Amino acid sequence: MRKRVRSAEKRYTKLAASQAFKIKAASEETASSLRREAAYRGAAAARQIESLCWRVLRNNPHVVGHGYAPGENGEAIGWRVRRGGTS
């Protein structure tokens, strides 16, 4: 049995040292790294776009919002009912 165990260990050690397994492990690690990098870059780009959106909203208060919806004047000062309309 010892002889069989030693020969099996020798065979598996030789297989584990094979170049094919090293190349496969390296390529799997590279692929994993690229996926993680792409995910982090995508998240960063989404946050940047969201930040730019908030900057546009902050820099253009006269355009964004446009006040209350028609019929819901919210007791705003200076609002008048339009002729033939609701508000």
N, C-alpha and C positions, 0 to 999 in steps of 0.2 A: 504494500500500500504506500509506503514512503516513496518508493521509486515512482509510482504513478502520480502521487501528489507533487513531487519535485518536477516531473516532466510536464504536468499540467500547469504548474506555476510558471515554469520556464516559457511554455508556449504562450500563456496569457500575458506575461511580462513583455515578450517579444511583440505580441500583437498590440499591446498598449503603447509601446514605443514606436509604433508604425507612424510613418509620415502622414498617411491618410487621416488618421484620427486627430493628429495635431492640426492639420489643415482644416478639418471639419469643425473642431472646437474653436479655432481662431475665426473662421467665417461666421459661425453662429454668434460669437461674441460681438463681431463687427456689425452683424445685422441687428442684434439687440441694441447696441449702442446707437446705431442710426435711427432706429424706431423711437428710442427715448429722446434723442436730440430733436427729431421732427415733432414729437409731441410737445416738448418744451418750447420750441420755436413757435409752434401754432398757438399755444397758450399765451405766449408773450405778444404775438401779433394781435390776438383777440383783445388783450388788455390795452394795447396801444390804440387800437381802433376805438375801443370804449372810452379811453381817455380823451382822444381827439373829439369824439362826439360830445362829451361833457364840456370841452373847451369851446366848441362851436355854440353850444347852448348858452354857456356863460357869457360869451362875447356878443351874442345877438339876442338880447332879451326882448327887443322890439318885434322880432320876427317869430320867435318860438312862443307858443302858448296861445296867442291871439285872444286871450281873455276867456270869458265864460261862454258856454254854448248858447245858441239862441233860445230864448224863453227862460233862461236861468241867469238873470242878470246879477244875482247875488248881492242885490242892493248896492251896486256900484254907482258911484257918483258920476253924473254926466251922461248916463245912458238914456236915450229916448227911444220910444217906440217908433218904428219906421211907418211911413204911410202905407197902408195896405198890408203890412207885415206884422209879425208877432213881436219882434224886438230889433 
